[in-house]
Amino acid sequence: MKIAVIGTGYVGLVTGTCFAETGNQVICVDIDARKVARLQNGEIPIFEPGLDVLFERNTGQGRLSFTTDMAEAIETAQFIFLALPTPPGANGSADLSFVLGVAKQLGGMIKDYKVIIDKSTVPVGTAEMVHALLAEQLPEDLFDVVSNPEFLREGVAVEDFLKPDRVVVGTRSPRARKMMNQLYEPFVRQGNPILFMDERSAEMTKYAANSYLATRITFMNEIANLCELVGANVDMVRLGIGSDSRIGKRFLFPGVGYGGSCFPKDVQALANTAGEHQYDFKILRSVMEVNTSQKVRLVDKIKAYFGDDLKGKTIAIWGLAFKPNTDDIREAPALYTIDGLLEAGAQIRAFDPEAMENVKALYGDKIFLAKDQYEALLGADVLAIVTEWAAFRSPSFEVMKELLKTPAIFDGRNLYDLEQMRDAGFYYESIGREAVK
């Protein structure tokens, strides 16, 4: 099949590459000429495990290509995926200007039947808005607009696309339904469902899923904070409730809040949609409030350890990306941690396996970026762990004690066992567990 993907961001690039992997002919479009030139030269602008292998194979075999010419890309395409940014606007609602702008352009280019697919995360009713814009310029028998939200987890996005738990397709068109079923059939051969529904329900499904997961994370962070106050161990509580089949084990790990490109803006957008319909979504307002405070939890702990004034103190930070196996720092808790520590007068020495360049572009010389995790400890008073990269799970505690001025760790991801820290001679504070002194 022939596919055009408009937008080469995280979702667009993964989508285009994975569709090419199953034998489709894919052209990805972007208005950024420099970015397209890099992609044409084989440079991938994001870090995503496994993407490089598929990218090289499919560009090498001619199934995946890149252009700035949208008209050329869609000319023979049967499917047009809109993988465009929908950033939060000033009032928290999703900014649809990119999606609607491209829809207007497509109206003047389409000559034969196309399925236009909203792959971006968009508010309920967007498919109807795109349809209305196209219908101003085109006969309605030349197109269908489908909602097909993505459920990709950064760090495992390739696996998620190739082996999805489910595929959600919002369309009431029998013709579009048949074509979308043929397109996705290779990805669900193990029996996972393609769920067909109306467009509005598909759009709501995406927001509901992300908001629910953000709520689970936030609930466990609240439980963890309370555990510290009452003397309970959140690790034991997590195991106790996660073994209940009605609850399950996933998304119950406490920490320093969620970040990334999806959860923060999707929770905000769903709350905004509720407000537009005069519904007060109280849970989501609480989720956002708690997550904001949780992101500076380590700052509060470090201030309590040293006193509010951190002038003259140097803090080492392990982990800058919002989660492991990505270089994405959007809404990363590490940024809130850094800002809070800098505001209190501290100096920062930081390390992350993949996100260093993105952080350097943001902070410049305000913080020191180390070449490895141990260099970050040189001359530091204490260590703060913000992202749970695998490389941080089994470090040399002997080397850490030699490099740190004080053997003290503030762990925002609960990487280490309490008895292990006690035996190693560290002062150790984590989330929802007793402090080791």
Secondary structure, DSSP 8 states (H G I E B T S, - for coil): -EEEEE--SHHHHHHHHHHHHTT-EEEEE-S-HHHHHHHHTT--SS--TTHHHHHHHHHHTTSEEEES-HHHHHSS-SEEEE-----B-TTSSB--HHHHHHHHHHHTT--S-EEEEE-S---TTHHHHHHHHHHTTS-GGGEEEEE------TTSHHHHHHS-S-EEEE---HHHHHHHHHHHGGG-TTS--EEEE-HHHHHHHHHHHHHHHHHHHHHHHHHHHHHHHHT--HHHHHHHHHTSTTT-STT----S---SSSHHHHHHHHHHHHHHTT---HHHHHHHHHHHHHTTHHHHHHHHHH-S--TT-EEEEE--SSSTT----TT-HHHHHHHHHHHTT-EEEEE-SS-HHHHHHHHGGGSEE-SSTTGGGTT-SEEEE-S--GGGSS--HHHHHHHSSS-EEEESS--S-HHHHHHHT-EEE-SSS--B-
